[in-house]
């Protein structure tokens, strides 16, 4: 089972089994799914019967170990599964095409890692000016997490998880950030009380509106969208609450998705590598 941002939804009935997340049949896991799984684990982390069944395929286990997924499991209280993955021995060779899974609980920690993102995108094949631009986009996304959720986290887990991967054969890269926050609807509802669903809230956020009190401008996400599409012929996928919006050069697609706590945003960038 190859789990991507599309196939994960088709396989949820086999993956989500009450408070147990079963990815035992997973043969390849994309960054979007890593973040999605983290969101599912956060939603269940206080339950005594929580659990995650790790992949049976050795290569997939090695990938999870290499991106330090065991650290996420430990932080979220999945101690048994963490120890299971910790015992996995892998060759810690440097792989410039894979970004280590990062958890940034606080804004200061996130901003301190922006230089690491510059090195990552440079390694991925971007020229210096392109890499700095993408870091600016990442910085905007990350700081939005803390701006809109500060003091409003629905659970006792705050901050964001970040993952990324380069696909040199396809000349593209994927960057994903997820947070267990109040989501687009929760952020925008105060300023725009007429909003009734997550899709409408996401689209309003993409248009440049903000839910921050006394903030006249909310162009951060609109800026990210324009640069992603116009400079990199890329795409943006957002899942927030029970809404999902996909944007590329051809337009926008919306659909209802299984509800999550918070938001996941994927940016796909095309480049000449």
TIDRENPA-665863 format. One record per residue (C-alpha): residue number from 0; residue in three letters; x, y, z. Coordinates in nm, 3 decimals, m for minus. Example, Ala and Ser with C-alpha at 12.3 -4.5 7.8 and 13.67 -1.06 7.14 Angstrom:
BEGIN
+-------+------+---------+---------+---------+
: dotor : baba :       u :       v :       w :
+-------+------+---------+---------+---------+
:     0 :  ALA :   1.230 :  m0.450 :   0.780 :
:     1 :  SER :   1.367 :  m0.106 :   0.714 :
+-------+------+---------+---------+---------+
This chain:
BEGIN
+-------+------+---------+---------+---------+
: dotor : baba :       u :       v :       w :
+-------+------+---------+---------+---------+
:     0 :  UNK :   0.000 :   0.000 :   0.000 :
:     1 :  UNK :   0.158 :   0.324 :  m0.124 :
:     2 :  UNK :   0.022 :   0.600 :   0.101 :
:     3 :  UNK :   0.009 :   0.946 :  m0.056 :
:     4 :  UNK :  m0.208 :   1.254 :  m0.005 :
:     5 :  UNK :  m0.467 :   1.092 :  m0.232 :
:     6 :  UNK :  m0.455 :   0.724 :  m0.141 :
:     7 :  UNK :  m0.459 :   0.781 :   0.237 :
:     8 :  UNK :  m0.826 :   0.877 :   0.222 :
:     9 :  UNK :  m0.920 :   0.569 :   0.021 :
:    10 :  UNK :  m0.759 :   0.346 :   0.283 :
:    11 :  UNK :  m0.871 :   0.513 :   0.607 :
:    12 :  UNK :  m1.115 :   0.233 :   0.691 :
:    13 :  UNK :  m0.823 :  m0.009 :   0.697 :
:    14 :  UNK :  m0.591 :   0.231 :   0.880 :
:    15 :  UNK :  m0.806 :   0.387 :   1.152 :
:    16 :  UNK :  m0.927 :   0.114 :   1.386 :
:    17 :  UNK :  m1.073 :   0.297 :   1.684 :
:    18 :  UNK :  m0.781 :   0.437 :   1.881 :
:    19 :  UNK :  m0.528 :   0.224 :   1.692 :
:    20 :  UNK :  m0.363 :   0.348 :   1.373 :
:    21 :  UNK :  m0.264 :   0.054 :   1.154 :
:    22 :  UNK :  m0.005 :   0.124 :   0.884 :
:    23 :  UNK :   0.131 :  m0.230 :   0.883 :
:    24 :  UNK :   0.054 :  m0.276 :   0.513 :
:    25 :  UNK :   0.221 :   0.050 :   0.410 :
:    26 :  UNK :   0.498 :   0.000 :   0.154 :
:    27 :  UNK :   0.578 :   0.365 :   0.083 :
:    28 :  UNK :   0.479 :   0.668 :   0.288 :
:    29 :  UNK :   0.481 :   1.028 :   0.164 :
:    30 :  UNK :   0.542 :   1.338 :   0.382 :
:    31 :  UNK :   0.172 :   1.435 :   0.371 :
:    32 :  UNK :   0.083 :   1.098 :   0.524 :
:    33 :  UNK :   0.355 :   1.124 :   0.791 :
:    34 :  UNK :   0.200 :   1.452 :   0.906 :
:    35 :  UNK :  m0.154 :   1.314 :   0.873 :
:    36 :  UNK :  m0.059 :   1.016 :   1.091 :
:    37 :  UNK :   0.088 :   1.255 :   1.348 :
:    38 :  UNK :  m0.244 :   1.440 :   1.355 :
:    39 :  UNK :  m0.433 :   1.113 :   1.412 :
:    40 :  UNK :  m0.193 :   1.017 :   1.691 :
:    41 :  UNK :  m0.237 :   1.356 :   1.859 :
:    42 :  UNK :  m0.615 :   1.317 :   1.856 :
:    43 :  UNK :  m0.578 :   0.984 :   2.040 :
:    44 :  UNK :  m0.275 :   1.047 :   2.260 :
:    45 :  UNK :  m0.471 :   1.075 :   2.588 :
:    46 :  UNK :  m0.653 :   0.741 :   2.548 :
:    47 :  UNK :  m0.523 :   0.442 :   2.742 :
:    48 :  UNK :  m0.591 :   0.203 :   2.453 :
:    49 :  UNK :  m0.413 :   0.416 :   2.193 :
:    50 :  UNK :  m0.164 :   0.250 :   1.963 :
:    51 :  UNK :   0.001 :   0.242 :   1.623 :
:    52 :  UNK :   0.092 :  m0.070 :   1.427 :
:    53 :  UNK :   0.410 :   0.006 :   1.236 :
:    54 :  UNK :   0.482 :  m0.107 :   0.877 :
:    55 :  UNK :   0.586 :  m0.466 :   0.822 :
:    56 :  UNK :   0.805 :  m0.378 :   0.525 :
:    57 :  UNK :   1.163 :  m0.329 :   0.636 :
:    58 :  UNK :   1.236 :  m0.050 :   0.389 :
:    59 :  UNK :   0.941 :   0.155 :   0.514 :
:    60 :  UNK :   1.046 :   0.105 :   0.876 :
:    61 :  UNK :   1.397 :   0.222 :   0.787 :
:    62 :  UNK :   1.252 :   0.538 :   0.630 :
:    63 :  UNK :   1.051 :   0.614 :   0.944 :
:    64 :  UNK :   1.359 :   0.558 :   1.159 :
:    65 :  UNK :   1.571 :   0.775 :   0.932 :
:    66 :  UNK :   1.330 :   1.070 :   0.961 :
:    67 :  UNK :   1.322 :   1.012 :   1.341 :
:    68 :  UNK :   0.955 :   0.925 :   1.358 :
:    69 :  UNK :   1.037 :   0.749 :   1.685 :
:    70 :  UNK :   1.096 :   1.091 :   1.845 :
:    71 :  UNK :   0.744 :   1.196 :   1.754 :
:    72 :  UNK :   0.606 :   0.873 :   1.899 :
:    73 :  UNK :   0.794 :   0.931 :   2.223 :
:    74 :  UNK :   0.674 :   1.288 :   2.257 :
:    75 :  UNK :   0.312 :   1.186 :   2.196 :
:    76 :  UNK :   0.326 :   0.908 :   2.455 :
:    77 :  UNK :   0.343 :   0.605 :   2.227 :
:    78 :  UNK :   0.627 :   0.457 :   2.430 :
:    79 :  UNK :   0.591 :   0.092 :   2.327 :
:    80 :  UNK :   0.593 :   0.173 :   1.956 :
:    81 :  UNK :   0.875 :   0.423 :   2.006 :
:    82 :  UNK :   1.094 :   0.152 :   2.160 :
:    83 :  UNK :   1.003 :  m0.083 :   1.877 :
:    84 :  UNK :   1.124 :   0.168 :   1.619 :
:    85 :  UNK :   1.427 :   0.269 :   1.826 :
:    86 :  UNK :   1.559 :  m0.085 :   1.807 :
:    87 :  UNK :   1.562 :  m0.064 :   1.429 :
:    88 :  UNK :   1.920 :  m0.022 :   1.308 :
:    89 :  UNK :   1.961 :   0.180 :   0.989 :
:    90 :  UNK :   2.252 :   0.324 :   0.803 :
:    91 :  UNK :   2.242 :   0.690 :   0.904 :
:    92 :  UNK :   2.383 :   0.796 :   0.571 :
:    93 :  UNK :   2.307 :   1.150 :   0.472 :
:    94 :  UNK :   2.016 :   1.165 :   0.231 :
:    95 :  UNK :   1.974 :   1.512 :   0.084 :
:    96 :  UNK :   1.636 :   1.419 :  m0.061 :
:    97 :  UNK :   1.469 :   1.345 :   0.273 :
:    98 :  UNK :   1.384 :   1.600 :   0.541 :
:    99 :  UNK :   1.389 :   1.481 :   0.901 :
:   100 :  UNK :   1.050 :   1.506 :   1.068 :
:   101 :  UNK :   1.055 :   1.813 :   1.291 :
:   102 :  UNK :   0.828 :   1.902 :   1.579 :
:   103 :  UNK :   0.831 :   2.270 :   1.673 :
:   104 :  UNK :   0.634 :   2.322 :   1.992 :
:   105 :  UNK :   0.711 :   2.693 :   2.016 :
:   106 :  UNK :   0.762 :   2.979 :   1.771 :
:   107 :  UNK :   1.122 :   3.041 :   1.882 :
:   108 :  UNK :   1.214 :   2.680 :   1.807 :
:   109 :  UNK :   1.054 :   2.704 :   1.463 :
:   110 :  UNK :   1.229 :   3.030 :   1.370 :
:   111 :  UNK :   1.561 :   2.891 :   1.491 :
:   112 :  UNK :   1.523 :   2.611 :   1.235 :
:   113 :  UNK :   1.474 :   2.834 :   0.930 :
:   114 :  UNK :   1.846 :   2.812 :   0.843 :
:   115 :  UNK :   1.808 :   2.435 :   0.837 :
:   116 :  UNK :   1.526 :   2.474 :   0.586 :
:   117 :  UNK :   1.752 :   2.687 :   0.366 :
:   118 :  UNK :   2.011 :   2.409 :   0.361 :
:   119 :  UNK :   1.737 :   2.154 :   0.292 :
:   120 :  UNK :   1.597 :   2.340 :  m0.008 :
:   121 :  UNK :   1.946 :   2.409 :  m0.138 :
:   122 :  UNK :   2.020 :   2.038 :  m0.114 :
:   123 :  UNK :   1.693 :   1.969 :  m0.292 :
:   124 :  UNK :   1.825 :   2.150 :  m0.598 :
:   125 :  UNK :   1.703 :   2.508 :  m0.567 :
:   126 :  UNK :   1.928 :   2.799 :  m0.653 :
:   127 :  UNK :   2.015 :   3.029 :  m0.363 :
:   128 :  UNK :   1.755 :   3.296 :  m0.445 :
:   129 :  UNK :   1.486 :   3.029 :  m0.494 :
:   130 :  UNK :   1.582 :   2.859 :  m0.168 :
:   131 :  UNK :   1.558 :   3.184 :   0.025 :
:   132 :  UNK :   1.218 :   3.253 :  m0.128 :
:   133 :  UNK :   1.089 :   2.912 :  m0.026 :
:   134 :  UNK :   1.225 :   2.961 :   0.326 :
:   135 :  UNK :   1.028 :   3.286 :   0.342 :
:   136 :  UNK :   0.716 :   3.093 :   0.240 :
:   137 :  UNK :   0.785 :   2.830 :   0.504 :
:   138 :  UNK :   0.843 :   3.101 :   0.764 :
:   139 :  UNK :   0.509 :   3.260 :   0.679 :
:   140 :  UNK :   0.329 :   2.927 :   0.710 :
:   141 :  UNK :   0.493 :   2.842 :   1.040 :
:   142 :  UNK :   0.435 :   3.178 :   1.201 :
:   143 :  UNK :   0.070 :   3.163 :   1.094 :
:   144 :  UNK :   0.039 :   2.852 :   1.310 :
:   145 :  UNK :   0.145 :   3.038 :   1.623 :
:   146 :  UNK :  m0.033 :   3.363 :   1.535 :
:   147 :  UNK :  m0.373 :   3.198 :   1.498 :
:   148 :  UNK :  m0.353 :   2.933 :   1.770 :
:   149 :  UNK :  m0.173 :   3.103 :   2.057 :
:   150 :  UNK :  m0.374 :   3.035 :   2.371 :
:   151 :  UNK :  m0.641 :   2.848 :   2.171 :
:   152 :  UNK :  m0.496 :   2.499 :   2.124 :
:   153 :  UNK :  m0.782 :   2.243 :   2.136 :
:   154 :  UNK :  m0.563 :   1.983 :   2.311 :
:   155 :  UNK :  m0.255 :   1.991 :   2.533 :
:   156 :  UNK :  m0.037 :   1.943 :   2.223 :
:   157 :  UNK :   0.053 :   2.266 :   2.044 :
:   158 :  UNK :   0.298 :   2.368 :   1.775 :
:   159 :  UNK :   0.351 :   2.206 :   1.437 :
:   160 :  UNK :   0.502 :   1.903 :   1.265 :
:   161 :  UNK :   0.704 :   1.955 :   0.948 :
:   162 :  UNK :   0.816 :   1.710 :   0.683 :
:   163 :  UNK :   0.953 :   1.730 :   0.331 :
:   164 :  UNK :   1.098 :   1.531 :   0.045 :
:   165 :  UNK :   1.263 :   1.592 :  m0.288 :
:   166 :  UNK :   1.174 :   1.388 :  m0.596 :
:   167 :  UNK :   1.468 :   1.459 :  m0.831 :
:   168 :  UNK :   1.348 :   1.223 :  m1.104 :
:   169 :  UNK :   1.027 :   1.427 :  m1.128 :
:   170 :  UNK :   1.192 :   1.764 :  m1.070 :
:   171 :  UNK :   0.966 :   1.852 :  m0.781 :
:   172 :  UNK :   0.966 :   1.875 :  m0.403 :
:   173 :  UNK :   0.706 :   1.842 :  m0.133 :
:   174 :  UNK :   0.685 :   2.040 :   0.189 :
:   175 :  UNK :   0.415 :   1.970 :   0.449 :
:   176 :  UNK :   0.326 :   2.142 :   0.775 :
:   177 :  UNK :   0.052 :   2.033 :   1.010 :
:   178 :  UNK :  m0.081 :   2.167 :   1.338 :
:   179 :  UNK :  m0.347 :   2.041 :   1.584 :
:   180 :  UNK :  m0.496 :   2.387 :   1.614 :
:   181 :  UNK :  m0.835 :   2.555 :   1.571 :
:   182 :  UNK :  m0.824 :   2.536 :   1.192 :
:   183 :  UNK :  m0.927 :   2.792 :   0.931 :
:   184 :  UNK :  m1.289 :   2.803 :   1.044 :
:   185 :  UNK :  m1.200 :   2.851 :   1.408 :
:   186 :  UNK :  m0.954 :   3.127 :   1.319 :
:   187 :  UNK :  m1.183 :   3.320 :   1.083 :
:   188 :  UNK :  m1.522 :   3.272 :   1.248 :
:   189 :  UNK :  m1.487 :   3.567 :   1.486 :
:   190 :  UNK :  m1.424 :   3.820 :   1.211 :
:   191 :  UNK :  m1.652 :   3.648 :   0.960 :
:   192 :  UNK :  m1.942 :   3.499 :   1.159 :
:   193 :  UNK :  m2.132 :   3.409 :   0.842 :
:   194 :  UNK :  m1.886 :   3.128 :   0.767 :
:   195 :  UNK :  m2.054 :   2.791 :   0.805 :
:   196 :  UNK :  m1.808 :   2.533 :   0.674 :
:   197 :  UNK :  m1.438 :   2.455 :   0.651 :
:   198 :  UNK :  m1.412 :   2.480 :   0.272 :
:   199 :  UNK :  m1.550 :   2.834 :   0.272 :
:   200 :  UNK :  m1.306 :   2.927 :   0.548 :
:   201 :  UNK :  m1.006 :   2.783 :   0.361 :
:   202 :  UNK :  m1.101 :   2.967 :   0.041 :
:   203 :  UNK :  m1.147 :   3.290 :   0.236 :
:   204 :  UNK :  m0.802 :   3.246 :   0.390 :
:   205 :  UNK :  m0.650 :   3.186 :   0.048 :
:   206 :  UNK :  m0.808 :   3.511 :  m0.073 :
:   207 :  UNK :  m0.605 :   3.705 :   0.183 :
:   208 :  UNK :  m0.849 :   3.742 :   0.472 :
:   209 :  UNK :  m0.733 :   3.699 :   0.831 :
:   210 :  UNK :  m0.897 :   3.610 :   1.157 :
:   211 :  UNK :  m0.650 :   3.803 :   1.369 :
:   212 :  UNK :  m0.812 :   4.076 :   1.576 :
:   213 :  UNK :  m0.726 :   4.432 :   1.463 :
:   214 :  UNK :  m0.521 :   4.293 :   1.173 :
:   215 :  UNK :  m0.603 :   4.481 :   0.854 :
:   216 :  UNK :  m0.401 :   4.262 :   0.623 :
:   217 :  UNK :  m0.398 :   3.887 :   0.584 :
:   218 :  UNK :  m0.205 :   3.844 :   0.264 :
:   219 :  UNK :   0.044 :   3.584 :   0.390 :
:   220 :  UNK :  m0.136 :   3.282 :   0.252 :
:   221 :  UNK :  m0.234 :   3.468 :  m0.064 :
:   222 :  UNK :   0.133 :   3.557 :  m0.111 :
:   223 :  UNK :   0.233 :   3.191 :  m0.064 :
:   224 :  UNK :  m0.030 :   3.081 :  m0.314 :
:   225 :  UNK :   0.076 :   3.331 :  m0.580 :
:   226 :  UNK :   0.446 :   3.252 :  m0.554 :
:   227 :  UNK :   0.386 :   2.877 :  m0.547 :
:   228 :  UNK :   0.177 :   2.887 :  m0.863 :
:   229 :  UNK :   0.353 :   3.165 :  m1.054 :
:   230 :  UNK :   0.718 :   3.108 :  m0.965 :
:   231 :  UNK :   0.725 :   2.730 :  m0.936 :
:   232 :  UNK :   0.419 :   2.611 :  m1.133 :
:   233 :  UNK :   0.334 :   2.431 :  m0.813 :
:   234 :  UNK :   0.027 :   2.348 :  m0.612 :
:   235 :  UNK :  m0.118 :   2.387 :  m0.264 :
:   236 :  UNK :  m0.329 :   2.131 :  m0.083 :
:   237 :  UNK :  m0.503 :   2.227 :   0.242 :
:   238 :  UNK :  m0.700 :   2.000 :   0.473 :
:   239 :  UNK :  m0.858 :   2.181 :   0.767 :
:   240 :  UNK :  m1.139 :   2.039 :   0.976 :
:   241 :  UNK :  m1.360 :   1.853 :   0.730 :
:   242 :  UNK :  m1.269 :   2.059 :   0.425 :
:   243 :  UNK :  m1.005 :   2.011 :   0.161 :
:   244 :  UNK :  m0.900 :   2.261 :  m0.105 :
:   245 :  UNK :  m0.649 :   2.198 :  m0.383 :
:   246 :  UNK :  m0.510 :   2.486 :  m0.591 :
:   247 :  UNK :  m0.287 :   2.476 :  m0.898 :
:   248 :  UNK :  m0.251 :   2.667 :  m1.226 :
:   249 :  UNK :  m0.570 :   2.509 :  m1.357 :
:   250 :  UNK :  m0.786 :   2.637 :  m1.075 :
:   251 :  UNK :  m0.937 :   2.519 :  m0.746 :
:   252 :  UNK :  m1.092 :   2.189 :  m0.641 :
:   253 :  UNK :  m1.290 :   2.145 :  m0.320 :
:   254 :  UNK :  m1.418 :   1.839 :  m0.141 :
:   255 :  UNK :  m1.539 :   1.716 :   0.195 :
:   256 :  UNK :  m1.277 :   1.515 :   0.383 :
:   257 :  UNK :  m1.273 :   1.314 :   0.707 :
:   258 :  UNK :  m1.254 :   1.564 :   0.992 :
:   259 :  UNK :  m0.921 :   1.631 :   1.159 :
:   260 :  UNK :  m0.820 :   1.854 :   1.447 :
:   261 :  UNK :  m0.633 :   2.148 :   1.298 :
:   262 :  UNK :  m0.479 :   2.191 :   0.956 :
:   263 :  UNK :  m0.238 :   2.026 :   0.714 :
:   264 :  UNK :  m0.087 :   2.227 :   0.429 :
:   265 :  UNK :   0.117 :   2.078 :   0.147 :
:   266 :  UNK :   0.321 :   2.283 :  m0.099 :
:   267 :  UNK :   0.448 :   2.112 :  m0.413 :
:   268 :  UNK :   0.716 :   2.299 :  m0.606 :
:   269 :  UNK :   0.848 :   2.223 :  m0.953 :
:   270 :  UNK :   1.203 :   2.317 :  m1.037 :
:   271 :  UNK :   1.479 :   2.254 :  m1.287 :
:   272 :  UNK :   1.715 :   2.014 :  m1.111 :
+-------+------+---------+---------+---------+
